[in-house]
Amino acid sequence: IRANNTKSFVRCWDREEEYKPTTGYIMEWPGNTQKKTDRNTQTLFDAGVLYLSSGAFVSAYACFDRIADKSFSLLFNKALCCFGVSWYEECYRLLCDAEQQLPTGMDPHPTGLPEIFLRWECENAQPLSPILPDIPASILITPFLRLKAETAFKLHLYEEVKKISARLGGKYKPIGEPIKPVNDDNE
């Protein structure tokens, strides 16, 4: 590559051509935290989900943090990254922001699933997974509330944990068992 005034040229086999960067690939330099608003948003989101699914919280957060649009799924996934590195205050803040986008009065109980799945979900702590865009709110409300309850517990916000547990019908052992000693101390 050589520069001539304001144009750059690339040597292509036996000729020189003016270098015109494509919009499909952007070189990211360390420290570049510029928010992306173009078609790279989907690529960044997909990469973030992939990193988050493999437990690479730092890389996932770096991808999500470069996206300007603050959708529910983006805020939830950023919160999940924060939870993964024990940054509970930021996780809780992001979850509160995400909750503003949920329809009010939603029933957090999944319907239409065989009883064995419902029982398993209530009795076992399932790993928290990233949320993709365009997932119906009826499906994502339970993982959202479970993450918020776990985060609130880590922050010693026991009243919030009790409210979430009640909203979930008190059926979820992974939420109910940690607050049981807190309830016993308050009685």
C-alpha positions as CSV (number, residue, x, y, z in Angstrom):
1,I,0.0,0.0,0.0
2,R,1.3,3.5,-0.8
3,A,-0.3,6.8,-0.3
4,N,-0.5,9.6,-2.8
5,N,-2.0,12.8,-1.3
6,T,-5.3,11.6,0.1
7,K,-5.7,8.4,-1.9
8,S,-4.3,5.0,-1.1
9,F,-3.2,2.5,-3.7
10,V,-2.9,-1.3,-3.4
11,R,-0.6,-3.3,-5.6
12,C,-2.8,-6.0,-7.2
13,W,-0.6,-8.5,-9.1
14,D,0.8,-6.4,-11.9
15,R,-1.2,-3.2,-11.5
16,E,-2.1,-0.6,-8.9
17,E,-5.6,0.1,-8.0
18,E,-7.1,2.8,-5.7
19,Y,-7.8,1.3,-2.3
20,K,-11.5,1.7,-1.3
21,P,-12.3,0.1,2.0
22,T,-15.4,-2.0,2.0
23,T,-18.2,-1.4,4.5
24,G,-18.5,-5.1,5.3
25,Y,-15.3,-5.3,7.3
26,I,-14.1,-2.8,9.8
27,M,-10.8,-3.2,11.6
28,E,-11.2,-2.8,15.3
29,W,-8.3,-1.4,17.2
30,P,-7.9,-1.9,21.0
31,G,-9.6,0.9,22.8
32,N,-12.0,1.6,19.9
33,T,-15.3,1.8,21.7
34,Q,-17.2,3.7,19.0
35,K,-20.8,2.6,18.9
36,K,-21.9,0.9,15.7
37,T,-25.3,1.7,14.2
38,D,-25.0,0.1,10.8
39,R,-25.3,-3.4,9.5
40,N,-22.4,-4.5,11.7
41,T,-24.8,-4.4,14.6
42,Q,-26.1,-7.9,13.8
43,T,-22.6,-9.2,13.4
44,L,-21.6,-7.7,16.8
45,F,-24.7,-9.1,18.4
46,D,-24.2,-12.6,17.0
47,A,-20.5,-12.6,18.0
48,G,-21.5,-11.5,21.5
49,V,-24.0,-14.3,21.8
50,L,-21.4,-16.8,20.7
51,Y,-18.8,-15.5,23.2
52,L,-21.4,-15.4,25.9
53,S,-22.5,-19.0,25.2
54,S,-18.9,-20.1,25.6
55,G,-18.3,-18.2,28.8
56,A,-16.1,-15.5,27.3
57,F,-17.8,-12.7,29.2
58,V,-15.2,-10.0,28.5
59,S,-15.3,-10.5,24.7
60,A,-19.1,-10.8,24.7
61,Y,-19.5,-7.5,26.7
62,A,-17.1,-5.8,24.3
63,C,-19.3,-6.8,21.4
64,F,-22.5,-5.8,23.1
65,D,-21.1,-2.5,24.3
66,R,-20.5,-1.4,20.8
67,I,-24.1,-1.6,19.8
68,A,-26.1,1.7,20.0
69,D,-29.6,0.3,20.1
70,K,-30.5,-0.8,23.6
71,S,-33.0,-3.6,23.0
72,F,-34.3,-5.9,25.8
73,S,-32.1,-8.8,24.5
74,L,-29.0,-6.6,24.4
75,L,-29.5,-5.3,27.9
76,F,-30.2,-8.8,29.2
77,N,-27.1,-10.2,27.5
78,K,-24.9,-7.4,28.9
79,A,-26.4,-8.1,32.3
80,L,-25.5,-11.7,31.9
81,C,-21.9,-10.8,31.1
82,C,-21.8,-8.6,34.2
83,F,-23.2,-11.5,36.3
84,G,-20.6,-13.8,34.9
85,V,-17.8,-11.6,36.2
86,S,-19.5,-10.8,39.5
87,W,-20.3,-7.2,38.7
88,Y,-23.7,-7.4,40.3
89,E,-24.4,-3.7,40.7
90,E,-24.2,-3.1,36.9
91,C,-26.0,-6.4,36.2
92,Y,-28.9,-5.3,38.4
93,R,-29.0,-1.8,36.8
94,L,-29.1,-3.3,33.3
95,L,-31.9,-5.7,34.3
96,C,-33.9,-2.8,35.7
97,D,-33.4,-0.9,32.4
98,A,-34.5,-4.0,30.5
99,E,-37.5,-4.5,32.6
100,Q,-38.9,-1.2,31.4
101,Q,-39.3,-2.8,28.0
102,L,-41.4,-5.7,29.2
103,P,-45.1,-5.6,28.9
104,T,-46.7,-5.2,32.3
105,G,-48.8,-8.0,33.9
106,M,-47.1,-10.8,32.1
107,D,-47.6,-14.3,33.4
108,P,-44.1,-15.8,34.0
109,H,-45.4,-19.4,33.9
110,P,-44.7,-21.2,30.6
111,T,-47.8,-22.8,29.1
112,G,-48.2,-25.6,26.6
113,L,-45.1,-27.5,27.8
114,P,-45.4,-31.1,29.1
115,E,-45.5,-31.3,32.9
116,I,-42.1,-33.0,33.1
117,F,-40.4,-29.9,31.6
118,L,-42.2,-27.6,33.9
119,R,-41.3,-29.7,37.0
120,W,-37.7,-29.9,35.9
121,E,-37.4,-26.2,35.4
122,C,-38.8,-25.5,38.9
123,E,-36.6,-28.0,40.6
124,N,-33.2,-27.4,38.9
125,A,-30.9,-24.5,38.5
126,Q,-30.5,-24.2,34.8
127,P,-27.6,-22.4,33.2
128,L,-28.5,-18.9,32.2
129,S,-28.4,-18.5,28.4
130,P,-28.2,-15.5,26.1
131,I,-31.5,-14.2,24.7
132,L,-31.9,-13.6,21.0
133,P,-33.9,-10.8,19.5
134,D,-37.6,-11.4,18.6
135,I,-38.1,-14.1,21.2
136,P,-41.7,-13.8,22.5
137,A,-41.8,-12.1,25.9
138,S,-43.8,-15.1,27.3
139,I,-40.7,-17.2,26.8
140,L,-38.0,-14.8,28.1
141,I,-39.8,-13.6,31.3
142,T,-38.8,-16.6,33.4
143,P,-35.1,-16.5,32.6
144,F,-35.2,-12.7,33.1
145,L,-36.8,-13.0,36.5
146,R,-34.4,-15.8,37.6
147,L,-31.4,-13.7,36.7
148,K,-32.8,-10.7,38.5
149,A,-33.5,-12.8,41.6
150,E,-30.0,-14.3,41.7
151,T,-28.5,-10.8,41.2
152,A,-30.7,-9.3,43.9
153,F,-29.7,-12.1,46.3
154,K,-26.0,-11.4,45.6
155,L,-26.7,-7.7,46.4
156,H,-28.6,-8.7,49.6
157,L,-31.8,-7.2,48.2
158,Y,-33.9,-9.9,49.9
159,E,-37.2,-8.2,49.6
160,E,-36.7,-8.0,45.9
161,V,-35.9,-11.7,45.8
162,K,-39.1,-12.5,47.8
163,K,-41.2,-10.4,45.4
164,I,-39.7,-12.2,42.4
165,S,-40.2,-15.6,44.1
166,A,-43.8,-14.7,44.7
167,R,-44.3,-13.6,41.1
168,L,-42.9,-16.9,40.0
169,G,-45.4,-18.7,42.3
170,G,-42.8,-19.8,44.8
171,K,-42.2,-22.9,42.6
172,Y,-38.6,-22.3,41.8
173,K,-36.3,-24.1,44.3
174,P,-33.1,-22.4,43.1
175,I,-34.7,-19.0,44.1
176,G,-36.7,-20.2,47.1
177,E,-34.0,-22.2,48.9
178,P,-31.4,-19.4,49.2
179,I,-33.9,-17.0,50.8
180,K,-35.3,-19.6,53.2
181,P,-32.7,-18.8,55.9
182,V,-33.4,-15.1,55.4
183,N,-37.1,-15.7,55.9
184,D,-36.4,-17.8,59.0
185,D,-34.2,-15.0,60.5
186,N,-36.9,-12.4,59.9
187,E,-39.7,-14.5,61.6
